[in-house]
Amino acid sequence: MTSNYSFPPGFVWGTATAAAQIEGATTEDNKSPSIWDTFAAKPGTTKDGLNPEVACDHYHLYKDDVALMAKLGIRHYRFSLAWTRLIPDGTGEINQAGFDYYNNLIDELIANDITPWCTFYHWDLPQVLEDKGGWRERSILDAFSSYAKIVVSTFGDRVKNWFTLNEIPGFIGHGYKLGLHAPGAKESSQVVNQAFHHAMVCHGIAVKTVRDLGGPDARVGLVHNPEIIVPFIETPEHIEAAKAVFAQINEHTLAPIYSGKYPDSYLERCGADAPRFTEEEMELISQPMDFLGLNVYRGHFVRVGADNKPEVLPLPKAFPRAEADWLNHVPQAMYWGLRFCHELYNPNEMLIAENGVGYHDAPGMPTTQEVIHGWTHPERDYDSEILDTHRCQYLRTYLQSVHRAIEEGIPLTGYFLWSLIDNFEWADGYTSRFGIVHTDFKTQRRTPKLSASWYSEVIRHNAVL
Ligand code: PNW
């Protein structure tokens, strides 16, 4: 026994990435611009004006990256497809070069004994579709449906695990309401709610397409990023208060999926701006999924406050957090996110589709002890070793919290670490590094960080170490 935190046999340990964040080659082989290519080209949209044009050049280096994963013992890989490579006009003609690329990637994964987990949509809408209204317009349903059909009929012989859309409230909220992500729009509530609904229907279309064309052994689920509410004190009254807040802030995504209805409380809050929908659409949205994928990064504390009402506690400035400053270190978010989803919606299976942390890691970073006490280690190769003990610490505590959920019988079957390599972190450009492998964006050299060796051992022992 190496650890008290052993995981069940067959637990899925993976890493995750997304096309627009790693591939680069944004204008090669007939790929059309995505909304992220267009958005990042506008001044003031991303940190230091950087864009996804080259990123990790994974489009050319995918074989090396797959080999690296195999070397680290990673046996499951979640990646996304770029719609703009596969159908550059958004609808209509397919681009053979795009299909060749993903066919090769999938074959390479399988040849290396790595199971592909494929996401249909991770935020990189074809710009041509955005020009026609994008997620705002009902026409997106037909476009997505043709895209999903060709994708599942081509890759479905080898891809058996599908994720539909990544973080619907995230890309709609950031992209169409706040203007912080592509396409950078700030629409009225009515338009935002309708865009949200269209994305929900596309989730349903993806589920149906996998059922119709993916073969009997194909599995599919959504990737959701609930805001996770953690009871500050674990007593029944505080737990109940936290659960009520969790249910309320996440209800517009999960309730329709599990009940086929937008909750009355959500529709009342929307008032005249509520989305318009049909019965048929609600049936599509609520088709049974095989699993629910959750992206878990941070949490918010709640207690029973004055007047017996739930109170969200503001965090002090010195609360532990990543250099990505939205990312509070609240490992209990894993347990409570899983437990509340389990109690409220009872999914037959859940997976952590993303968990990780962004810092400004660079090789050659001396430790504080070395700086303060002069504890130098002449034998150490400062140019290659990245001692991201902070990331290991973050991951270890979150995994211990995952373990607690499994111990209590919550059906959690897998965990994908975000991310395999440092990549294009959307509006944060390249400063916020989430990889367990360092990317030198000038030379494209990959250097596994300490967290990569640590994660390898976790996988090998099937335990948190
Ligand atoms: C995820 N939050 O987004 C995305 O799926 C990834 O593409 C991204 O690189 C990764 O997280 C790291 O940012 C999130 O505020 C963004 O809680 C923000 C939150 C959660 C997820």
Boltz pocket constraint, residues with backbone or C-beta under 6 A from the ligand:
constraints:
  - pocket:
      binder: B
      contacts: [[A, 18], [A, 166], [A, 167], [A, 170], [A, 225], [A, 295], [A, 297], [A, 298], [A, 326], [A, 354], [A, 418], [A, 424], [A, 425], [A, 426], [A, 434]]
      max_distance: 6.0
